[in-house]
Structures are given as structure tokens and as C-alpha cells.
Amino acid sequence: MATTPTGLKLLTTILYKTYQTGQKVALDFQSNVKIVVDQFLPQWNYTPKPELRVI
């Protein structure tokens, strides 16, 4: 666990998996997932918000 100078505690996880490059997402992915960008660093921080479907 890491701590910032202001006392904020951060928990991180290191992924050792190697991911393939060039993978394509499903054709309807962009139309079904809203991407919310961070106001401070929008080019780095974003959150995908998928539409939830109840079956």
C-alpha cells in the first residue's frame, strides 16, 4: 500500500500478463459503452460505463 503526502492511501495491483496488440473490440462496443473522461487528465484517465441490461 502506498500513501501520498496528504495521507491518501492507495492500493495497487501489478498485472504480469502480456496482452496482445492489435485486438479489436466488438462492433457495437462504442455504441453500448459510454466513456467518461477525467476533468484533470482526460487523455489518461477515463471510466467505461457500460449500459446494464437486465435479463
PDB file of N, H, CA, C and O in Angstrom:
ATOM      1  N   MET A   1       0.847  -1.166   0.000  1.00  0.00           N
ATOM      2  CA  MET A   1       0.000   0.000   0.000  1.00  0.00           C
ATOM      3  C   MET A   1       0.893   1.229   0.000  1.00  0.00           C
ATOM      4  O   MET A   1       1.900   1.273   0.706  1.00  0.00           O
ATOM      5  N   ALA A   2       0.526   2.216  -0.785  1.00  0.00           N
ATOM      6  H   ALA A   2      -0.292   2.180  -1.359  1.00  0.00           H
ATOM      7  CA  ALA A   2       1.270   3.470  -0.847  1.00  0.00           C
ATOM      8  C   ALA A   2       0.448   4.572  -0.194  1.00  0.00           C
ATOM      9  O   ALA A   2      -0.778   4.485  -0.112  1.00  0.00           O
ATOM     10  N   THR A   3       1.133   5.602   0.264  1.00  0.00           N
ATOM     11  H   THR A   3       2.129   5.673   0.197  1.00  0.00           H
ATOM     12  CA  THR A   3       0.470   6.729   0.901  1.00  0.00           C
ATOM     13  C   THR A   3       1.003   8.027   0.296  1.00  0.00           C
ATOM     14  O   THR A   3       2.211   8.176   0.107  1.00  0.00           O
ATOM     15  N   THR A   4       0.107   8.962  -0.006  1.00  0.00           N
ATOM     16  H   THR A   4      -0.874   8.841   0.148  1.00  0.00           H
ATOM     17  CA  THR A   4       0.511  10.260  -0.537  1.00  0.00           C
ATOM     18  C   THR A   4       0.926  11.168   0.612  1.00  0.00           C
ATOM     19  O   THR A   4       0.653  10.860   1.772  1.00  0.00           O
ATOM     20  N   PRO A   5       1.580  12.284   0.305  1.00  0.00           N
ATOM     21  CA  PRO A   5       1.978  13.223   1.369  1.00  0.00           C
ATOM     22  C   PRO A   5       0.788  13.750   2.188  1.00  0.00           C
ATOM     23  O   PRO A   5       0.962  14.150   3.339  1.00  0.00           O
ATOM     24  N   THR A   6      -0.409  13.754   1.605  1.00  0.00           N
ATOM     25  H   THR A   6      -0.550  13.429   0.669  1.00  0.00           H
ATOM     26  CA  THR A   6      -1.585  14.241   2.332  1.00  0.00           C
ATOM     27  C   THR A   6      -2.289  13.135   3.109  1.00  0.00           C
ATOM     28  O   THR A   6      -3.297  13.388   3.769  1.00  0.00           O
ATOM     29  N   GLY A   7      -1.766  11.904   3.038  1.00  0.00           N
ATOM     30  H   GLY A   7      -0.947  11.698   2.502  1.00  0.00           H
ATOM     31  CA  GLY A   7      -2.335  10.811   3.812  1.00  0.00           C
ATOM     32  C   GLY A   7      -3.279   9.902   3.049  1.00  0.00           C
ATOM     33  O   GLY A   7      -3.796   8.941   3.618  1.00  0.00           O
ATOM     34  N   LEU A   8      -3.519  10.180   1.771  1.00  0.00           N
ATOM     35  H   LEU A   8      -3.099  10.961   1.308  1.00  0.00           H
ATOM     36  CA  LEU A   8      -4.376   9.319   0.956  1.00  0.00           C
ATOM     37  C   LEU A   8      -3.688   7.977   0.775  1.00  0.00           C
ATOM     38  O   LEU A   8      -2.519   7.925   0.390  1.00  0.00           O
ATOM     39  N   LYS A   9      -4.400   6.893   1.050  1.00  0.00           N
ATOM     40  H   LYS A   9      -5.349   6.935   1.362  1.00  0.00           H
ATOM     41  CA  LYS A   9      -3.837   5.550   0.909  1.00  0.00           C
ATOM     42  C   LYS A   9      -4.278   4.956  -0.419  1.00  0.00           C
ATOM     43  O   LYS A   9      -5.451   5.025  -0.783  1.00  0.00           O
ATOM     44  N   LEU A  10      -3.331   4.375  -1.133  1.00  0.00           N
ATOM     45  H   LEU A  10      -2.378   4.319  -0.837  1.00  0.00           H
ATOM     46  CA  LEU A  10      -3.586   3.798  -2.446  1.00  0.00           C
ATOM     47  C   LEU A  10      -3.234   2.323  -2.434  1.00  0.00           C
ATOM     48  O   LEU A  10      -2.212   1.921  -1.878  1.00  0.00           O
ATOM     49  N   LEU A  11      -4.076   1.533  -3.042  1.00  0.00           N
ATOM     50  H   LEU A  11      -4.907   1.860  -3.493  1.00  0.00           H
ATOM     51  CA  LEU A  11      -3.803   0.107  -3.190  1.00  0.00           C
ATOM     52  C   LEU A  11      -3.687  -0.164  -4.681  1.00  0.00           C
ATOM     53  O   LEU A  11      -4.578   0.190  -5.452  1.00  0.00           O
ATOM     54  N   THR A  12      -2.603  -0.783  -5.081  1.00  0.00           N
ATOM     55  H   THR A  12      -1.879  -1.070  -4.454  1.00  0.00           H
ATOM     56  CA  THR A  12      -2.384  -1.063  -6.490  1.00  0.00           C
ATOM     57  C   THR A  12      -2.196  -2.554  -6.706  1.00  0.00           C
ATOM     58  O   THR A  12      -1.900  -3.302  -5.775  1.00  0.00           O
ATOM     59  N   THR A  13      -2.372  -2.966  -7.936  1.00  0.00           N
ATOM     60  H   THR A  13      -2.613  -2.358  -8.693  1.00  0.00           H
ATOM     61  CA  THR A  13      -2.138  -4.351  -8.318  1.00  0.00           C
ATOM     62  C   THR A  13      -1.285  -4.355  -9.574  1.00  0.00           C
ATOM     63  O   THR A  13      -1.574  -3.633 -10.529  1.00  0.00           O
ATOM     64  N   ILE A  14      -0.250  -5.155  -9.576  1.00  0.00           N
ATOM     65  H   ILE A  14      -0.016  -5.742  -8.801  1.00  0.00           H
ATOM     66  CA  ILE A  14       0.605  -5.278 -10.749  1.00  0.00           C
ATOM     67  C   ILE A  14       0.148  -6.496 -11.539  1.00  0.00           C
ATOM     68  O   ILE A  14       0.057  -7.600 -11.001  1.00  0.00           O
ATOM     69  N   LEU A  15      -0.135  -6.288 -12.810  1.00  0.00           N
ATOM     70  H   LEU A  15      -0.061  -5.392 -13.248  1.00  0.00           H
ATOM     71  CA  LEU A  15      -0.518  -7.387 -13.689  1.00  0.00           C
ATOM     72  C   LEU A  15       0.699  -7.793 -14.511  1.00  0.00           C
ATOM     73  O   LEU A  15       1.273  -6.974 -15.229  1.00  0.00           O
ATOM     74  N   TYR A  16       1.080  -9.029 -14.404  1.00  0.00           N
ATOM     75  H   TYR A  16       0.613  -9.694 -13.821  1.00  0.00           H
ATOM     76  CA  TYR A  16       2.241  -9.516 -15.123  1.00  0.00           C
ATOM     77  C   TYR A  16       1.865 -10.169 -16.453  1.00  0.00           C
ATOM     78  O   TYR A  16       2.725 -10.708 -17.150  1.00  0.00           O
ATOM     79  N   LYS A  17       0.606 -10.120 -16.793  1.00  0.00           N
ATOM     80  H   LYS A  17      -0.093  -9.683 -16.227  1.00  0.00           H
ATOM     81  CA  LYS A  17       0.130 -10.728 -18.027  1.00  0.00           C
ATOM     82  C   LYS A  17       0.577  -9.896 -19.229  1.00  0.00           C
ATOM     83  O   LYS A  17       0.602  -8.667 -19.160  1.00  0.00           O
ATOM     84  N   THR A  18       0.923 -10.549 -20.309  1.00  0.00           N
ATOM     85  H   THR A  18       0.903 -11.548 -20.365  1.00  0.00           H
ATOM     86  CA  THR A  18       1.250  -9.875 -21.552  1.00  0.00           C
ATOM     87  C   THR A  18       0.004  -9.867 -22.428  1.00  0.00           C
ATOM     88  O   THR A  18      -0.586 -10.914 -22.695  1.00  0.00           O
ATOM     89  N   TYR A  19      -0.385  -8.692 -22.866  1.00  0.00           N
ATOM     90  H   TYR A  19       0.095  -7.842 -22.649  1.00  0.00           H
ATOM     91  CA  TYR A  19      -1.578  -8.560 -23.696  1.00  0.00           C
ATOM     92  C   TYR A  19      -1.184  -8.411 -25.157  1.00  0.00           C
ATOM     93  O   TYR A  19      -0.200  -7.744 -25.480  1.00  0.00           O
ATOM     94  N   GLN A  20      -1.955  -9.033 -26.031  1.00  0.00           N
ATOM     95  H   GLN A  20      -2.753  -9.575 -25.769  1.00  0.00           H
ATOM     96  CA  GLN A  20      -1.696  -8.924 -27.463  1.00  0.00           C
ATOM     97  C   GLN A  20      -2.068  -7.528 -27.946  1.00  0.00           C
ATOM     98  O   GLN A  20      -3.035  -6.930 -27.473  1.00  0.00           O
ATOM     99  N   THR A  21      -1.294  -7.021 -28.886  1.00  0.00           N
ATOM    100  H   THR A  21      -0.508  -7.506 -29.270  1.00  0.00           H
ATOM    101  CA  THR A  21      -1.627  -5.747 -29.505  1.00  0.00           C
ATOM    102  C   THR A  21      -2.489  -5.993 -30.734  1.00  0.00           C
ATOM    103  O   THR A  21      -2.508  -7.097 -31.278  1.00  0.00           O
ATOM    104  N   GLY A  22      -3.182  -4.985 -31.155  1.00  0.00           N
ATOM    105  H   GLY A  22      -3.166  -4.089 -30.713  1.00  0.00           H
ATOM    106  CA  GLY A  22      -3.977  -5.078 -32.370  1.00  0.00           C
ATOM    107  C   GLY A  22      -5.331  -5.739 -32.193  1.00  0.00           C
ATOM    108  O   GLY A  22      -6.006  -6.019 -33.184  1.00  0.00           O
ATOM    109  N   GLN A  23      -5.751  -5.997 -30.960  1.00  0.00           N
ATOM    110  H   GLN A  23      -5.204  -5.769 -30.155  1.00  0.00           H
ATOM    111  CA  GLN A  23      -7.054  -6.608 -30.729  1.00  0.00           C
ATOM    112  C   GLN A  23      -8.161  -5.598 -31.011  1.00  0.00           C
ATOM    113  O   GLN A  23      -8.032  -4.422 -30.671  1.00  0.00           O
ATOM    114  N   LYS A  24      -9.210  -6.036 -31.610  1.00  0.00           N
ATOM    115  H   LYS A  24      -9.316  -6.991 -31.887  1.00  0.00           H
ATOM    116  CA  LYS A  24     -10.339  -5.176 -31.951  1.00  0.00           C
ATOM    117  C   LYS A  24     -11.494  -5.443 -30.994  1.00  0.00           C
ATOM    118  O   LYS A  24     -11.703  -6.573 -30.555  1.00  0.00           O
ATOM    119  N   VAL A  25     -12.231  -4.401 -30.683  1.00  0.00           N
ATOM    120  H   VAL A  25     -12.061  -3.482 -31.040  1.00  0.00           H
ATOM    121  CA  VAL A  25     -13.406  -4.554 -29.830  1.00  0.00           C
ATOM    122  C   VAL A  25     -14.602  -4.943 -30.684  1.00  0.00           C
ATOM    123  O   VAL A  25     -14.568  -4.811 -31.907  1.00  0.00           O
ATOM    124  N   ALA A  26     -15.657  -5.420 -30.040  1.00  0.00           N
ATOM    125  H   ALA A  26     -15.685  -5.527 -29.046  1.00  0.00           H
ATOM    126  CA  ALA A  26     -16.878  -5.784 -30.756  1.00  0.00           C
ATOM    127  C   ALA A  26     -17.426  -4.565 -31.494  1.00  0.00           C
ATOM    128  O   ALA A  26     -17.245  -3.434 -31.042  1.00  0.00           O
ATOM    129  N   LEU A  27     -18.077  -4.782 -32.599  1.00  0.00           N
ATOM    130  H   LEU A  27     -18.224  -5.701 -32.966  1.00  0.00           H
ATOM    131  CA  LEU A  27     -18.579  -3.686 -33.418  1.00  0.00           C
ATOM    132  C   LEU A  27     -19.534  -2.770 -32.668  1.00  0.00           C
ATOM    133  O   LEU A  27     -19.555  -1.564 -32.914  1.00  0.00           O
ATOM    134  N   ASP A  28     -20.324  -3.328 -31.757  1.00  0.00           N
ATOM    135  H   ASP A  28     -20.306  -4.308 -31.558  1.00  0.00           H
ATOM    136  CA  ASP A  28     -21.300  -2.500 -31.051  1.00  0.00           C
ATOM    137  C   ASP A  28     -20.770  -1.957 -29.719  1.00  0.00           C
ATOM    138  O   ASP A  28     -21.521  -1.341 -28.963  1.00  0.00           O
ATOM    139  N   PHE A  29     -19.492  -2.177 -29.429  1.00  0.00           N
ATOM    140  H   PHE A  29     -18.881  -2.678 -30.043  1.00  0.00           H
ATOM    141  CA  PHE A  29     -18.931  -1.747 -28.153  1.00  0.00           C
ATOM    142  C   PHE A  29     -19.074  -0.246 -27.934  1.00  0.00           C
ATOM    143  O   PHE A  29     -19.570   0.184 -26.892  1.00  0.00           O
ATOM    144  N   GLN A  30     -18.648   0.548 -28.900  1.00  0.00           N
ATOM    145  H   GLN A  30     -18.245   0.199 -29.747  1.00  0.00           H
ATOM    146  CA  GLN A  30     -18.683   2.000 -28.726  1.00  0.00           C
ATOM    147  C   GLN A  30     -20.097   2.547 -28.629  1.00  0.00           C
ATOM    148  O   GLN A  30     -20.321   3.565 -27.974  1.00  0.00           O
ATOM    149  N   SER A  31     -21.035   1.902 -29.255  1.00  0.00           N
ATOM    150  H   SER A  31     -20.854   1.075 -29.787  1.00  0.00           H
ATOM    151  CA  SER A  31     -22.412   2.393 -29.175  1.00  0.00           C
ATOM    152  C   SER A  31     -23.093   1.974 -27.873  1.00  0.00           C
ATOM    153  O   SER A  31     -24.109   2.561 -27.499  1.00  0.00           O
ATOM    154  N   ASN A  32     -22.550   0.965 -27.173  1.00  0.00           N
ATOM    155  H   ASN A  32     -21.725   0.489 -27.477  1.00  0.00           H
ATOM    156  CA  ASN A  32     -23.157   0.483 -25.926  1.00  0.00           C
ATOM    157  C   ASN A  32     -22.416   0.925 -24.663  1.00  0.00           C
ATOM    158  O   ASN A  32     -22.910   0.714 -23.555  1.00  0.00           O
ATOM    159  N   VAL A  33     -21.246   1.532 -24.814  1.00  0.00           N
ATOM    160  H   VAL A  33     -20.844   1.703 -25.714  1.00  0.00           H
ATOM    161  CA  VAL A  33     -20.449   1.911 -23.649  1.00  0.00           C
ATOM    162  C   VAL A  33     -20.168   3.401 -23.695  1.00  0.00           C
ATOM    163  O   VAL A  33     -19.617   3.920 -24.665  1.00  0.00           O
ATOM    164  N   LYS A  34     -20.556   4.074 -22.630  1.00  0.00           N
ATOM    165  H   LYS A  34     -21.004   3.652 -21.842  1.00  0.00           H
ATOM    166  CA  LYS A  34     -20.274   5.497 -22.505  1.00  0.00           C
ATOM    167  C   LYS A  34     -18.904   5.642 -21.844  1.00  0.00           C
ATOM    168  O   LYS A  34     -18.632   4.984 -20.839  1.00  0.00           O
ATOM    169  N   ILE A  35     -18.042   6.491 -22.393  1.00  0.00           N
ATOM    170  H   ILE A  35     -18.263   7.026 -23.209  1.00  0.00           H
ATOM    171  CA  ILE A  35     -16.728   6.741 -21.830  1.00  0.00           C
ATOM    172  C   ILE A  35     -16.771   8.095 -21.127  1.00  0.00           C
ATOM    173  O   ILE A  35     -17.035   9.120 -21.754  1.00  0.00           O
ATOM    174  N   VAL A  36     -16.510   8.090 -19.825  1.00  0.00           N
ATOM    175  H   VAL A  36     -16.296   7.257 -19.315  1.00  0.00           H
ATOM    176  CA  VAL A  36     -16.483   9.318 -19.033  1.00  0.00           C
ATOM    177  C   VAL A  36     -15.026   9.660 -18.785  1.00  0.00           C
ATOM    178  O   VAL A  36     -14.303   8.886 -18.157  1.00  0.00           O
ATOM    179  N   VAL A  37     -14.583  10.829 -19.277  1.00  0.00           N
ATOM    180  H   VAL A  37     -15.170  11.458 -19.786  1.00  0.00           H
ATOM    181  CA  VAL A  37     -13.187  11.225 -19.116  1.00  0.00           C
ATOM    182  C   VAL A  37     -13.010  12.059 -17.862  1.00  0.00           C
ATOM    183  O   VAL A  37     -13.919  12.773 -17.438  1.00  0.00           O
ATOM    184  N   ASP A  38     -11.838  11.959 -17.281  1.00  0.00           N
ATOM    185  H   ASP A  38     -11.100  11.379 -17.626  1.00  0.00           H
ATOM    186  CA  ASP A  38     -11.488  12.719 -16.090  1.00  0.00           C
ATOM    187  C   ASP A  38     -11.293  14.182 -16.465  1.00  0.00           C
ATOM    188  O   ASP A  38     -10.754  14.479 -17.531  1.00  0.00           O
ATOM    189  N   GLN A  39     -11.722  15.092 -15.610  1.00  0.00           N
ATOM    190  H   GLN A  39     -12.160  14.851 -14.744  1.00  0.00           H
ATOM    191  CA  GLN A  39     -11.582  16.515 -15.899  1.00  0.00           C
ATOM    192  C   GLN A  39     -10.133  16.989 -15.785  1.00  0.00           C
ATOM    193  O   GLN A  39      -9.723  17.892 -16.514  1.00  0.00           O
ATOM    194  N   PHE A  40      -9.359  16.396 -14.888  1.00  0.00           N
ATOM    195  H   PHE A  40      -9.692  15.662 -14.296  1.00  0.00           H
ATOM    196  CA  PHE A  40      -7.989  16.845 -14.657  1.00  0.00           C
ATOM    197  C   PHE A  40      -7.026  16.313 -15.723  1.00  0.00           C
ATOM    198  O   PHE A  40      -6.228  17.075 -16.269  1.00  0.00           O
ATOM    199  N   LEU A  41      -7.094  15.022 -16.019  1.00  0.00           N
ATOM    200  H   LEU A  41      -7.741  14.403 -15.575  1.00  0.00           H
ATOM    201  CA  LEU A  41      -6.219  14.412 -17.022  1.00  0.00           C
ATOM    202  C   LEU A  41      -7.046  13.565 -17.986  1.00  0.00           C
ATOM    203  O   LEU A  41      -6.964  12.337 -17.945  1.00  0.00           O
ATOM    204  N   PRO A  42      -7.833  14.189 -18.844  1.00  0.00           N
ATOM    205  CA  PRO A  42      -8.741  13.417 -19.704  1.00  0.00           C
ATOM    206  C   PRO A  42      -8.033  12.484 -20.683  1.00  0.00           C
ATOM    207  O   PRO A  42      -8.607  11.474 -21.092  1.00  0.00           O
ATOM    208  N   GLN A  43      -6.788  12.807 -21.067  1.00  0.00           N
ATOM    209  H   GLN A  43      -6.323  13.627 -20.735  1.00  0.00           H
ATOM    210  CA  GLN A  43      -6.082  11.938 -22.014  1.00  0.00           C
ATOM    211  C   GLN A  43      -5.573  10.663 -21.354  1.00  0.00           C
ATOM    212  O   GLN A  43      -5.233   9.705 -22.048  1.00  0.00           O
ATOM    213  N   TRP A  44      -5.515  10.636 -20.010  1.00  0.00           N
ATOM    214  H   TRP A  44      -5.792  11.415 -19.447  1.00  0.00           H
ATOM    215  CA  TRP A  44      -5.002   9.458 -19.307  1.00  0.00           C
ATOM    216  C   TRP A  44      -6.059   8.739 -18.502  1.00  0.00           C
ATOM    217  O   TRP A  44      -6.023   7.513 -18.404  1.00  0.00           O
ATOM    218  N   ASN A  45      -6.986   9.455 -17.931  1.00  0.00           N
ATOM    219  H   ASN A  45      -7.015  10.451 -18.011  1.00  0.00           H
ATOM    220  CA  ASN A  45      -7.942   8.839 -17.011  1.00  0.00           C
ATOM    221  C   ASN A  45      -9.349   8.848 -17.593  1.00  0.00           C
ATOM    222  O   ASN A  45      -9.880   9.900 -17.948  1.00  0.00           O
ATOM    223  N   TYR A  46      -9.935   7.685 -17.686  1.00  0.00           N
ATOM    224  H   TYR A  46      -9.504   6.830 -17.397  1.00  0.00           H
ATOM    225  CA  TYR A  46     -11.300   7.563 -18.179  1.00  0.00           C
ATOM    226  C   TYR A  46     -11.960   6.358 -17.516  1.00  0.00           C
ATOM    227  O   TYR A  46     -11.290   5.456 -17.014  1.00  0.00           O
ATOM    228  N   THR A  47     -13.281   6.370 -17.529  1.00  0.00           N
ATOM    229  H   THR A  47     -13.825   7.104 -17.936  1.00  0.00           H
ATOM    230  CA  THR A  47     -14.040   5.276 -16.944  1.00  0.00           C
ATOM    231  C   THR A  47     -15.075   4.795 -17.952  1.00  0.00           C
ATOM    232  O   THR A  47     -15.920   5.583 -18.378  1.00  0.00           O
ATOM    233  N   PRO A  48     -15.034   3.531 -18.342  1.00  0.00           N
ATOM    234  CA  PRO A  48     -16.086   3.000 -19.208  1.00  0.00           C
ATOM    235  C   PRO A  48     -17.339   2.729 -18.379  1.00  0.00           C
ATOM    236  O   PRO A  48     -17.257   2.129 -17.307  1.00  0.00           O
ATOM    237  N   LYS A  49     -18.475   3.159 -18.862  1.00  0.00           N
ATOM    238  H   LYS A  49     -18.541   3.646 -19.733  1.00  0.00           H
ATOM    239  CA  LYS A  49     -19.744   2.963 -18.156  1.00  0.00           C
ATOM    240  C   LYS A  49     -20.671   2.162 -19.076  1.00  0.00           C
ATOM    241  O   LYS A  49     -21.441   2.755 -19.831  1.00  0.00           O
ATOM    242  N   PRO A  50     -20.612   0.838 -19.026  1.00  0.00           N
ATOM    243  CA  PRO A  50     -21.464   0.024 -19.895  1.00  0.00           C
ATOM    244  C   PRO A  50     -22.930   0.155 -19.515  1.00  0.00           C
ATOM    245  O   PRO A  50     -23.275   0.366 -18.352  1.00  0.00           O
ATOM    246  N   GLU A  51     -23.769   0.027 -20.508  1.00  0.00           N
ATOM    247  H   GLU A  51     -23.489  -0.144 -21.452  1.00  0.00           H
ATOM    248  CA  GLU A  51     -25.213   0.022 -20.264  1.00  0.00           C
ATOM    249  C   GLU A  51     -25.574  -1.325 -19.641  1.00  0.00           C
ATOM    250  O   GLU A  51     -25.257  -2.378 -20.194  1.00  0.00           O
ATOM    251  N   LEU A  52     -26.221  -1.282 -18.518  1.00  0.00           N
ATOM    252  H   LEU A  52     -26.479  -0.426 -18.069  1.00  0.00           H
ATOM    253  CA  LEU A  52     -26.599  -2.526 -17.848  1.00  0.00           C
ATOM    254  C   LEU A  52     -27.929  -3.029 -18.387  1.00  0.00           C
ATOM    255  O   LEU A  52     -28.894  -2.271 -18.486  1.00  0.00           O
ATOM    256  N   ARG A  53     -27.974  -4.281 -18.726  1.00  0.00           N
ATOM    257  H   ARG A  53     -27.190  -4.897 -18.645  1.00  0.00           H
ATOM    258  CA  ARG A  53     -29.194  -4.885 -19.250  1.00  0.00           C
ATOM    259  C   ARG A  53     -29.659  -5.961 -18.286  1.00  0.00           C
ATOM    260  O   ARG A  53     -28.883  -6.834 -17.898  1.00  0.00           O
ATOM    261  N   VAL A  54     -30.905  -5.899 -17.905  1.00  0.00           N
ATOM    262  H   VAL A  54     -31.535  -5.189 -18.220  1.00  0.00           H
ATOM    263  CA  VAL A  54     -31.476  -6.919 -17.023  1.00  0.00           C
ATOM    264  C   VAL A  54     -32.127  -7.977 -17.889  1.00  0.00           C
ATOM    265  O   VAL A  54     -32.956  -7.673 -18.746  1.00  0.00           O
ATOM    266  N   ILE A  55     -31.745  -9.218 -17.657  1.00  0.00           N
ATOM    267  H   ILE A  55     -31.071  -9.464 -16.960  1.00  0.00           H
ATOM    268  CA  ILE A  55     -32.303 -10.316 -18.468  1.00  0.00           C
ATOM    269  C   ILE A  55     -33.253 -11.120 -17.609  1.00  0.00           C
ATOM    270  O   ILE A  55     -33.840 -12.094 -18.081  1.00  0.00           O
TER     271      ILE A  55
END
